[in-house]
Amino acid sequence: MHLGKNIERICKLTGIKQSDLAKRLNTNQQEISRIENKSEIKDELLERIAKAIGFPKEVIKAFSDEKLINSINQLGGNGIVQFINPIEKIIELYERQLIEKDKRIALLEKQLKITCTNLDI
């Protein structure tokens, strides 16, 4: 079992780039690359990564290309659903975007108030 490779494969399958994962973990892309090259990862870090990519750490530990291919073959191509629920990922992304939009609006409103105050409008 190579945990770093498992993380790399799951991220690729779900469309999570190293830079995206780095942002979620408050680190940089180079650190994600180092993590992906480690066969063993401390449990605390694995838990943080699991939360960031939206998979239980047990899935990361048990993940293998062979198991995935076997599942896909046995279920007629629908096996990937047991690892990835794209609708949940889309909803999660949409919710994060809404939160970011609200933060930007609040910041712009604050800047507008300051500007209006300074101009005595």
Long-range contacts (C-beta under 8 A, 24 or more apart in sequence): 1-39, 1-61, 2-39, 3-38, 3-39, 3-40, 3-41, 3-46, 3-60, 3-61, 4-35, 4-36, 4-37, 4-38, 4-39, 4-41, 5-36, 5-39, 6-60, 6-61, 6-63, 6-64, 7-35, 7-36, 7-41, 7-49, 7-53, 7-60, 8-36, 9-63, 9-65, 10-53, 10-55, 10-59, 10-60, 10-63, 10-83, 11-53, 13-80, 13-83, 13-84, 14-53, 14-54, 14-84, 14-89, 16-53, 21-49, 21-52, 21-53, 24-52, 24-53, 25-49, 25-52, 54-88, 54-89, 54-92, 55-83, 59-83
